[in-house]
Amino acid sequence: MAEEVEALSNYFAILKGKALPAFKLARKIRCEQRGSLEEMWEEHRRAAAVILEEGGAAAGRQDAPYSFLDLKLDIAQRLLESCVLCERRCRANRKEGRLGWCRVGAQSRVASCFEHWGEEACLIPSGTIFFAGCNWRCCYCQNFDISQFPQSGVAWGGKEIAGWLDRKAASGAVINANFVGGDPTPNLHTIIDAARNMKSSLPLVWNSNMYMSEESMELLDGLVDVYLADFRYGNDECAMRLSEAPNCLSTTKRNFLLASSHAELIVRVLVLPSHIDCCARNIIAWLGENLPDKAYVNLMSQYRPCYKAFGQPDIARQLKKEEFLRAAAFLQKSRIKNYEIQGLP
């Protein structure tokens, strides 16, 4: 097992069999089926309070006939009728075949799944599910063949995903379930269904740009164990020009704070060329002020221009060594307690 990280103590407890992943605790909380969406949310908040109060003490219960996890799936399915899973809040009726900005339908499509050895050391080997489609359009996306083509891959539901993860867990090939893309947000309903069907006790990793709505953040509370989260921009102008992500900063900051209240955090800061002062420095400063001991920060240097990056002069080149060293110096001088600096360009 990889060397333990202080900020990820619960994750390592799950790996050692000393704690249950959040989704298995959620199965043990009994809920009542409700009719209206408003009533469902009221029941959801009641169940969330029970988990907060009881914590791991609920582990000794039997699975409930209708559980907190079942309720989450019912709410997610209802939200598909007027989709607000991400902050764009398109309100497309995906159940009737309408497509919102992400162009992801009600049926999730998996572009690839494999044992990932390229993640942070504490996560490998990771059982990684790459969903097609994304709620951002990064002009430099290294996975553009997945993120920008939501109809690629194969249609998989929760049972197929759970089956693949369970087989990998049983053979010891993976130590977690890692949901990514593109971005996993448009596929939240499928991921909840996968958790309902999983027999193994893999901790769930939400690998995301953190552009979820508040409704999605509520559903992720009691489902996800670790957020593997990109924090890419230090201002809205850069986010809009490079990723077409309006209101990015307020959304991601809100979601980082919410995530830290119910799960553990690995924050990836990919240093972009020309964006040291406007982005990397601001991101590190905010994390140091708001999550100094609650996030494990990974400063990353592996940017390379691809896709449409050559149309943006500021990022149409490799990261310079001196740029990354400046960002690393900001991190080393910050209040952040747990971090790694991932190589030099």
Contacts in CASP RR format, 6 or more apart in sequence:
PFRMAT RR
TARGET T0000
AUTHOR 0000-0000-0000
METHOD contacts of the structure
MODEL  1
MAEEVEALSNYFAILKGKALPAFKLARKIRCEQRGSLEEMWEEHRRAAAV
ILEEGGAAAGRQDAPYSFLDLKLDIAQRLLESCVLCERRCRANRKEGRLG
WCRVGAQSRVASCFEHWGEEACLIPSGTIFFAGCNWRCCYCQNFDISQFP
QSGVAWGGKEIAGWLDRKAASGAVINANFVGGDPTPNLHTIIDAARNMKS
SLPLVWNSNMYMSEESMELLDGLVDVYLADFRYGNDECAMRLSEAPNCLS
TTKRNFLLASSHAELIVRVLVLPSHIDCCARNIIAWLGENLPDKAYVNLM
SQYRPCYKAFGQPDIARQLKKEEFLRAAAFLQKSRIKNYEIQGLP
1 12 0 8 1.000
1 15 0 8 1.000
1 16 0 8 1.000
1 175 0 8 1.000
2 121 0 8 1.000
2 122 0 8 1.000
2 123 0 8 1.000
2 124 0 8 1.000
3 121 0 8 1.000
3 122 0 8 1.000
4 12 0 8 1.000
4 122 0 8 1.000
5 12 0 8 1.000
5 122 0 8 1.000
5 296 0 8 1.000
5 338 0 8 1.000
6 337 0 8 1.000
6 338 0 8 1.000
7 264 0 8 1.000
7 265 0 8 1.000
7 266 0 8 1.000
7 293 0 8 1.000
7 294 0 8 1.000
7 295 0 8 1.000
7 296 0 8 1.000
7 337 0 8 1.000
7 338 0 8 1.000
8 122 0 8 1.000
8 226 0 8 1.000
8 264 0 8 1.000
8 266 0 8 1.000
8 296 0 8 1.000
9 264 0 8 1.000
10 19 0 8 1.000
10 225 0 8 1.000
10 264 0 8 1.000
11 122 0 8 1.000
11 203 0 8 1.000
11 225 0 8 1.000
11 226 0 8 1.000
11 264 0 8 1.000
12 122 0 8 1.000
13 19 0 8 1.000
14 20 0 8 1.000
14 21 0 8 1.000
14 201 0 8 1.000
14 203 0 8 1.000
14 225 0 8 1.000
15 175 0 8 1.000
15 203 0 8 1.000
17 201 0 8 1.000
19 56 0 8 1.000
19 59 0 8 1.000
20 56 0 8 1.000
20 59 0 8 1.000
20 201 0 8 1.000
21 201 0 8 1.000
21 202 0 8 1.000
21 203 0 8 1.000
21 204 0 8 1.000
21 225 0 8 1.000
22 204 0 8 1.000
22 222 0 8 1.000
22 223 0 8 1.000
22 224 0 8 1.000
22 225 0 8 1.000
22 262 0 8 1.000
22 263 0 8 1.000
23 69 0 8 1.000
23 195 0 8 1.000
23 198 0 8 1.000
23 204 0 8 1.000
23 222 0 8 1.000
23 223 0 8 1.000
24 59 0 8 1.000
24 201 0 8 1.000
25 51 0 8 1.000
25 55 0 8 1.000
25 56 0 8 1.000
25 58 0 8 1.000
25 59 0 8 1.000
25 222 0 8 1.000
26 51 0 8 1.000
26 67 0 8 1.000
26 68 0 8 1.000
26 69 0 8 1.000
26 72 0 8 1.000
26 195 0 8 1.000
26 222 0 8 1.000
26 223 0 8 1.000
27 63 0 8 1.000
27 64 0 8 1.000
27 67 0 8 1.000
27 68 0 8 1.000
27 69 0 8 1.000
27 196 0 8 1.000
28 58 0 8 1.000
28 59 0 8 1.000
28 60 0 8 1.000
28 61 0 8 1.000
28 62 0 8 1.000
28 63 0 8 1.000
28 64 0 8 1.000
28 67 0 8 1.000
29 47 0 8 1.000
29 50 0 8 1.000
29 51 0 8 1.000
29 58 0 8 1.000
29 64 0 8 1.000
29 67 0 8 1.000
29 68 0 8 1.000
30 64 0 8 1.000
30 65 0 8 1.000
30 66 0 8 1.000
30 67 0 8 1.000
31 43 0 8 1.000
31 44 0 8 1.000
31 47 0 8 1.000
31 64 0 8 1.000
31 66 0 8 1.000
31 67 0 8 1.000
31 68 0 8 1.000
31 70 0 8 1.000
31 71 0 8 1.000
32 43 0 8 1.000
32 66 0 8 1.000
33 66 0 8 1.000
33 71 0 8 1.000
33 74 0 8 1.000
34 40 0 8 1.000
34 42 0 8 1.000
34 43 0 8 1.000
37 75 0 8 1.000
37 78 0 8 1.000
37 79 0 8 1.000
40 71 0 8 1.000
40 74 0 8 1.000
40 75 0 8 1.000
40 78 0 8 1.000
41 75 0 8 1.000
41 218 0 8 1.000
43 71 0 8 1.000
44 68 0 8 1.000
44 71 0 8 1.000
44 72 0 8 1.000
44 75 0 8 1.000
44 218 0 8 1.000
44 219 0 8 1.000
45 218 0 8 1.000
47 68 0 8 1.000
47 71 0 8 1.000
48 68 0 8 1.000
48 218 0 8 1.000
48 221 0 8 1.000
48 222 0 8 1.000
50 58 0 8 1.000
51 58 0 8 1.000
51 68 0 8 1.000
51 222 0 8 1.000
64 70 0 8 1.000
68 222 0 8 1.000
69 192 0 8 1.000
69 195 0 8 1.000
69 196 0 8 1.000
69 223 0 8 1.000
70 196 0 8 1.000
72 192 0 8 1.000
72 219 0 8 1.000
72 223 0 8 1.000
73 189 0 8 1.000
73 192 0 8 1.000
73 193 0 8 1.000
73 196 0 8 1.000
75 215 0 8 1.000
75 219 0 8 1.000
76 85 0 8 1.000
76 188 0 8 1.000
76 189 0 8 1.000
76 192 0 8 1.000
76 219 0 8 1.000
77 95 0 8 1.000
77 189 0 8 1.000
79 85 0 8 1.000
79 189 0 8 1.000
79 215 0 8 1.000
80 93 0 8 1.000
80 94 0 8 1.000
80 95 0 8 1.000
80 106 0 8 1.000
80 189 0 8 1.000
81 93 0 8 1.000
81 94 0 8 1.000
81 95 0 8 1.000
81 96 0 8 1.000
82 91 0 8 1.000
82 92 0 8 1.000
82 93 0 8 1.000
83 89 0 8 1.000
83 90 0 8 1.000
83 91 0 8 1.000
83 92 0 8 1.000
83 93 0 8 1.000
83 94 0 8 1.000
83 100 0 8 1.000
83 186 0 8 1.000
84 90 0 8 1.000
84 91 0 8 1.000
84 213 0 8 1.000
84 215 0 8 1.000
84 216 0 8 1.000
85 185 0 8 1.000
85 186 0 8 1.000
85 188 0 8 1.000
85 212 0 8 1.000
85 213 0 8 1.000
85 215 0 8 1.000
85 216 0 8 1.000
86 102 0 8 1.000
86 135 0 8 1.000
86 183 0 8 1.000
86 185 0 8 1.000
86 186 0 8 1.000
86 211 0 8 1.000
86 212 0 8 1.000
86 213 0 8 1.000
86 216 0 8 1.000
87 135 0 8 1.000
87 211 0 8 1.000
87 212 0 8 1.000
87 213 0 8 1.000
87 247 0 8 1.000
87 251 0 8 1.000
88 100 0 8 1.000
88 101 0 8 1.000
88 102 0 8 1.000
88 135 0 8 1.000
88 211 0 8 1.000
88 246 0 8 1.000
89 213 0 8 1.000
90 100 0 8 1.000
90 101 0 8 1.000
90 102 0 8 1.000
92 98 0 8 1.000
92 99 0 8 1.000
92 100 0 8 1.000
94 100 0 8 1.000
94 104 0 8 1.000
94 105 0 8 1.000
94 106 0 8 1.000
95 106 0 8 1.000
97 105 0 8 1.000
97 106 0 8 1.000
99 105 0 8 1.000
101 135 0 8 1.000
102 133 0 8 1.000
102 134 0 8 1.000
102 135 0 8 1.000
102 150 0 8 1.000
102 186 0 8 1.000
103 133 0 8 1.000
103 150 0 8 1.000
103 151 0 8 1.000
104 131 0 8 1.000
104 132 0 8 1.000
104 133 0 8 1.000
104 150 0 8 1.000
104 186 0 8 1.000
104 187 0 8 1.000
105 150 0 8 1.000
105 186 0 8 1.000
106 189 0 8 1.000
107 155 0 8 1.000
107 157 0 8 1.000
108 131 0 8 1.000
108 155 0 8 1.000
108 156 0 8 1.000
108 157 0 8 1.000
108 158 0 8 1.000
108 186 0 8 1.000
108 187 0 8 1.000
108 189 0 8 1.000
108 190 0 8 1.000
109 131 0 8 1.000
109 132 0 8 1.000
109 133 0 8 1.000
109 150 0 8 1.000
109 151 0 8 1.000
109 152 0 8 1.000
109 153 0 8 1.000
109 154 0 8 1.000
109 155 0 8 1.000
109 156 0 8 1.000
110 129 0 8 1.000
110 130 0 8 1.000
110 131 0 8 1.000
110 132 0 8 1.000
110 153 0 8 1.000
110 154 0 8 1.000
110 155 0 8 1.000
110 156 0 8 1.000
110 160 0 8 1.000
110 161 0 8 1.000
111 130 0 8 1.000
111 131 0 8 1.000
111 132 0 8 1.000
111 145 0 8 1.000
111 146 0 8 1.000
111 152 0 8 1.000
111 153 0 8 1.000
111 181 0 8 1.000
112 130 0 8 1.000
112 146 0 8 1.000
112 153 0 8 1.000
113 127 0 8 1.000
113 128 0 8 1.000
113 129 0 8 1.000
113 130 0 8 1.000
113 161 0 8 1.000
113 164 0 8 1.000
114 127 0 8 1.000
114 128 0 8 1.000
115 125 0 8 1.000
115 126 0 8 1.000
115 127 0 8 1.000
115 128 0 8 1.000
115 168 0 8 1.000
115 173 0 8 1.000
115 174 0 8 1.000
116 123 0 8 1.000
116 124 0 8 1.000
116 125 0 8 1.000
116 126 0 8 1.000
116 127 0 8 1.000
116 128 0 8 1.000
116 178 0 8 1.000
117 124 0 8 1.000
117 125 0 8 1.000
117 126 0 8 1.000
118 124 0 8 1.000
118 126 0 8 1.000
119 126 0 8 1.000
119 128 0 8 1.000
119 178 0 8 1.000
119 228 0 8 1.000
120 228 0 8 1.000
120 266 0 8 1.000
120 296 0 8 1.000
120 298 0 8 1.000
120 340 0 8 1.000
122 266 0 8 1.000
123 175 0 8 1.000
123 176 0 8 1.000
123 178 0 8 1.000
123 205 0 8 1.000
123 226 0 8 1.000
123 228 0 8 1.000
123 266 0 8 1.000
124 175 0 8 1.000
125 173 0 8 1.000
125 174 0 8 1.000
125 175 0 8 1.000
126 174 0 8 1.000
126 175 0 8 1.000
126 176 0 8 1.000
126 178 0 8 1.000
126 205 0 8 1.000
127 165 0 8 1.000
127 168 0 8 1.000
127 173 0 8 1.000
127 174 0 8 1.000
127 176 0 8 1.000
127 177 0 8 1.000
127 178 0 8 1.000
127 202 0 8 1.000
128 178 0 8 1.000
128 180 0 8 1.000
128 207 0 8 1.000
129 161 0 8 1.000
129 164 0 8 1.000
129 165 0 8 1.000
129 177 0 8 1.000
129 178 0 8 1.000
129 179 0 8 1.000
129 180 0 8 1.000
130 143 0 8 1.000
130 146 0 8 1.000
130 180 0 8 1.000
130 181 0 8 1.000
130 182 0 8 1.000
131 146 0 8 1.000
131 179 0 8 1.000
131 180 0 8 1.000
131 181 0 8 1.000
131 182 0 8 1.000
131 183 0 8 1.000
131 184 0 8 1.000
131 186 0 8 1.000
131 187 0 8 1.000
132 146 0 8 1.000
132 147 0 8 1.000
132 149 0 8 1.000
132 150 0 8 1.000
132 151 0 8 1.000
132 152 0 8 1.000
132 153 0 8 1.000
132 181 0 8 1.000
132 182 0 8 1.000
133 146 0 8 1.000
133 147 0 8 1.000
133 148 0 8 1.000
133 149 0 8 1.000
133 150 0 8 1.000
133 181 0 8 1.000
133 182 0 8 1.000
133 183 0 8 1.000
133 186 0 8 1.000
134 141 0 8 1.000
134 147 0 8 1.000
134 148 0 8 1.000
134 150 0 8 1.000
134 181 0 8 1.000
134 182 0 8 1.000
134 183 0 8 1.000
134 209 0 8 1.000
135 183 0 8 1.000
135 185 0 8 1.000
135 186 0 8 1.000
135 209 0 8 1.000
135 211 0 8 1.000
136 147 0 8 1.000
136 183 0 8 1.000
136 209 0 8 1.000
136 211 0 8 1.000
136 243 0 8 1.000
136 244 0 8 1.000
136 245 0 8 1.000
137 147 0 8 1.000
137 148 0 8 1.000
137 243 0 8 1.000
137 244 0 8 1.000
138 144 0 8 1.000
138 147 0 8 1.000
138 242 0 8 1.000
138 243 0 8 1.000
138 307 0 8 1.000
139 242 0 8 1.000
139 243 0 8 1.000
139 307 0 8 1.000
139 308 0 8 1.000
139 309 0 8 1.000
139 311 0 8 1.000
139 312 0 8 1.000
139 315 0 8 1.000
140 242 0 8 1.000
140 272 0 8 1.000
140 303 0 8 1.000
140 305 0 8 1.000
140 306 0 8 1.000
140 307 0 8 1.000
140 308 0 8 1.000
140 309 0 8 1.000
140 312 0 8 1.000
140 315 0 8 1.000
141 147 0 8 1.000
141 148 0 8 1.000
141 182 0 8 1.000
141 306 0 8 1.000
141 307 0 8 1.000
142 304 0 8 1.000
142 306 0 8 1.000
142 307 0 8 1.000
143 181 0 8 1.000
143 182 0 8 1.000
144 306 0 8 1.000
144 307 0 8 1.000
145 152 0 8 1.000
146 152 0 8 1.000
146 181 0 8 1.000
146 182 0 8 1.000
147 181 0 8 1.000
147 182 0 8 1.000
147 183 0 8 1.000
156 190 0 8 1.000
157 190 0 8 1.000
157 193 0 8 1.000
157 194 0 8 1.000
158 190 0 8 1.000
158 191 0 8 1.000
158 193 0 8 1.000
158 194 0 8 1.000
158 196 0 8 1.000
158 197 0 8 1.000
159 193 0 8 1.000
159 194 0 8 1.000
159 197 0 8 1.000
161 190 0 8 1.000
161 191 0 8 1.000
161 194 0 8 1.000
161 197 0 8 1.000
162 193 0 8 1.000
162 194 0 8 1.000
162 195 0 8 1.000
162 196 0 8 1.000
162 197 0 8 1.000
162 198 0 8 1.000
162 199 0 8 1.000
163 197 0 8 1.000
163 198 0 8 1.000
165 174 0 8 1.000
165 177 0 8 1.000
165 194 0 8 1.000
165 198 0 8 1.000
165 200 0 8 1.000
165 202 0 8 1.000
166 198 0 8 1.000
166 199 0 8 1.000
166 200 0 8 1.000
168 174 0 8 1.000
169 200 0 8 1.000
169 201 0 8 1.000
169 202 0 8 1.000
170 200 0 8 1.000
174 202 0 8 1.000
175 202 0 8 1.000
175 203 0 8 1.000
176 202 0 8 1.000
176 203 0 8 1.000
176 204 0 8 1.000
176 205 0 8 1.000
176 225 0 8 1.000
176 226 0 8 1.000
177 194 0 8 1.000
177 198 0 8 1.000
177 202 0 8 1.000
177 203 0 8 1.000
177 204 0 8 1.000
177 205 0 8 1.000
178 205 0 8 1.000
178 207 0 8 1.000
178 228 0 8 1.000
179 187 0 8 1.000
179 191 0 8 1.000
179 204 0 8 1.000
179 205 0 8 1.000
179 206 0 8 1.000
179 207 0 8 1.000
180 207 0 8 1.000
180 208 0 8 1.000
180 228 0 8 1.000
181 207 0 8 1.000
183 208 0 8 1.000
183 209 0 8 1.000
183 211 0 8 1.000
184 191 0 8 1.000
184 206 0 8 1.000
184 207 0 8 1.000
184 208 0 8 1.000
185 208 0 8 1.000
185 211 0 8 1.000
185 212 0 8 1.000
185 216 0 8 1.000
188 216 0 8 1.000
188 219 0 8 1.000
188 220 0 8 1.000
191 204 0 8 1.000
191 223 0 8 1.000
192 219 0 8 1.000
192 223 0 8 1.000
195 204 0 8 1.000
195 223 0 8 1.000
203 225 0 8 1.000
203 226 0 8 1.000
204 223 0 8 1.000
204 224 0 8 1.000
204 225 0 8 1.000
204 226 0 8 1.000
205 224 0 8 1.000
205 225 0 8 1.000
205 226 0 8 1.000
205 227 0 8 1.000
205 228 0 8 1.000
206 220 0 8 1.000
206 224 0 8 1.000
206 226 0 8 1.000
206 227 0 8 1.000
206 228 0 8 1.000
206 229 0 8 1.000
206 263 0 8 1.000
207 228 0 8 1.000
207 229 0 8 1.000
208 227 0 8 1.000
208 228 0 8 1.000
208 229 0 8 1.000
208 230 0 8 1.000
209 229 0 8 1.000
209 230 0 8 1.000
209 232 0 8 1.000
209 245 0 8 1.000
209 252 0 8 1.000
210 227 0 8 1.000
210 229 0 8 1.000
210 230 0 8 1.000
210 231 0 8 1.000
210 251 0 8 1.000
210 252 0 8 1.000
210 255 0 8 1.000
210 256 0 8 1.000
210 259 0 8 1.000
211 245 0 8 1.000
211 248 0 8 1.000
211 251 0 8 1.000
211 252 0 8 1.000
211 255 0 8 1.000
212 220 0 8 1.000
212 255 0 8 1.000
214 254 0 8 1.000
214 258 0 8 1.000
217 255 0 8 1.000
217 258 0 8 1.000
217 259 0 8 1.000
220 259 0 8 1.000
220 262 0 8 1.000
220 263 0 8 1.000
221 258 0 8 1.000
221 261 0 8 1.000
221 262 0 8 1.000
221 263 0 8 1.000
222 262 0 8 1.000
222 263 0 8 1.000
224 259 0 8 1.000
224 262 0 8 1.000
224 263 0 8 1.000
225 263 0 8 1.000
225 264 0 8 1.000
226 263 0 8 1.000
226 264 0 8 1.000
226 265 0 8 1.000
226 266 0 8 1.000
227 259 0 8 1.000
227 263 0 8 1.000
227 264 0 8 1.000
227 265 0 8 1.000
227 266 0 8 1.000
228 266 0 8 1.000
228 268 0 8 1.000
229 256 0 8 1.000
229 259 0 8 1.000
229 265 0 8 1.000
229 266 0 8 1.000
229 267 0 8 1.000
229 268 0 8 1.000
230 267 0 8 1.000
230 268 0 8 1.000
230 270 0 8 1.000
231 252 0 8 1.000
231 256 0 8 1.000
231 267 0 8 1.000
231 268 0 8 1.000
231 269 0 8 1.000
231 283 0 8 1.000
231 287 0 8 1.000
232 239 0 8 1.000
232 243 0 8 1.000
232 269 0 8 1.000
232 270 0 8 1.000
232 272 0 8 1.000
232 279 0 8 1.000
232 283 0 8 1.000
233 239 0 8 1.000
233 242 0 8 1.000
233 243 0 8 1.000
233 245 0 8 1.000
233 248 0 8 1.000
233 249 0 8 1.000
233 252 0 8 1.000
233 279 0 8 1.000
233 283 0 8 1.000
234 249 0 8 1.000
234 278 0 8 1.000
234 279 0 8 1.000
234 282 0 8 1.000
234 283 0 8 1.000
234 286 0 8 1.000
235 249 0 8 1.000
235 278 0 8 1.000
235 279 0 8 1.000
235 282 0 8 1.000
236 246 0 8 1.000
236 247 0 8 1.000
236 248 0 8 1.000
236 249 0 8 1.000
238 275 0 8 1.000
238 278 0 8 1.000
238 279 0 8 1.000
239 245 0 8 1.000
239 246 0 8 1.000
239 248 0 8 1.000
239 249 0 8 1.000
240 246 0 8 1.000
240 248 0 8 1.000
241 312 0 8 1.000
242 272 0 8 1.000
242 312 0 8 1.000
242 315 0 8 1.000
253 286 0 8 1.000
253 290 0 8 1.000
256 265 0 8 1.000
256 267 0 8 1.000
256 287 0 8 1.000
256 290 0 8 1.000
256 291 0 8 1.000
256 295 0 8 1.000
257 290 0 8 1.000
257 291 0 8 1.000
259 265 0 8 1.000
260 291 0 8 1.000
260 294 0 8 1.000
260 295 0 8 1.000
264 294 0 8 1.000
264 296 0 8 1.000
265 291 0 8 1.000
265 294 0 8 1.000
265 295 0 8 1.000
265 296 0 8 1.000
266 295 0 8 1.000
266 296 0 8 1.000
266 297 0 8 1.000
266 298 0 8 1.000
267 287 0 8 1.000
267 291 0 8 1.000
267 295 0 8 1.000
267 296 0 8 1.000
267 297 0 8 1.000
267 298 0 8 1.000
268 298 0 8 1.000
268 300 0 8 1.000
269 280 0 8 1.000
269 283 0 8 1.000
269 284 0 8 1.000
269 297 0 8 1.000
269 298 0 8 1.000
269 299 0 8 1.000
269 300 0 8 1.000
269 327 0 8 1.000
269 331 0 8 1.000
270 300 0 8 1.000
270 302 0 8 1.000
270 303 0 8 1.000
271 280 0 8 1.000
271 299 0 8 1.000
271 300 0 8 1.000
271 301 0 8 1.000
271 303 0 8 1.000
271 319 0 8 1.000
271 323 0 8 1.000
271 324 0 8 1.000
271 327 0 8 1.000
272 279 0 8 1.000
272 280 0 8 1.000
272 303 0 8 1.000
272 315 0 8 1.000
272 319 0 8 1.000
273 303 0 8 1.000
273 314 0 8 1.000
273 315 0 8 1.000
273 317 0 8 1.000
273 318 0 8 1.000
273 319 0 8 1.000
273 320 0 8 1.000
273 323 0 8 1.000
274 314 0 8 1.000
274 315 0 8 1.000
274 323 0 8 1.000
275 314 0 8 1.000
275 315 0 8 1.000
276 323 0 8 1.000
276 326 0 8 1.000
276 327 0 8 1.000
280 299 0 8 1.000
280 327 0 8 1.000
280 330 0 8 1.000
281 327 0 8 1.000
281 330 0 8 1.000
284 297 0 8 1.000
284 327 0 8 1.000
284 330 0 8 1.000
284 331 0 8 1.000
284 334 0 8 1.000
284 336 0 8 1.000
285 330 0 8 1.000
285 334 0 8 1.000
287 295 0 8 1.000
287 297 0 8 1.000
287 334 0 8 1.000
287 336 0 8 1.000
288 334 0 8 1.000
288 335 0 8 1.000
288 336 0 8 1.000
289 335 0 8 1.000
291 336 0 8 1.000
292 334 0 8 1.000
292 335 0 8 1.000
292 336 0 8 1.000
292 337 0 8 1.000
293 337 0 8 1.000
293 338 0 8 1.000
295 336 0 8 1.000
295 338 0 8 1.000
296 338 0 8 1.000
296 339 0 8 1.000
296 340 0 8 1.000
297 331 0 8 1.000
297 336 0 8 1.000
297 338 0 8 1.000
297 339 0 8 1.000
297 340 0 8 1.000
298 339 0 8 1.000
298 340 0 8 1.000
298 342 0 8 1.000
299 324 0 8 1.000
299 327 0 8 1.000
299 328 0 8 1.000
299 331 0 8 1.000
299 339 0 8 1.000
299 340 0 8 1.000
299 341 0 8 1.000
299 342 0 8 1.000
300 342 0 8 1.000
301 319 0 8 1.000
301 324 0 8 1.000
301 342 0 8 1.000
301 343 0 8 1.000
301 344 0 8 1.000
301 345 0 8 1.000
302 342 0 8 1.000
302 345 0 8 1.000
303 315 0 8 1.000
303 318 0 8 1.000
303 319 0 8 1.000
304 318 0 8 1.000
305 315 0 8 1.000
305 316 0 8 1.000
305 317 0 8 1.000
305 318 0 8 1.000
309 315 0 8 1.000
309 316 0 8 1.000
310 316 0 8 1.000
318 345 0 8 1.000
319 345 0 8 1.000
320 345 0 8 1.000
321 344 0 8 1.000
321 345 0 8 1.000
324 344 0 8 1.000
324 345 0 8 1.000
325 344 0 8 1.000
328 341 0 8 1.000
331 339 0 8 1.000
331 341 0 8 1.000
332 341 0 8 1.000
END
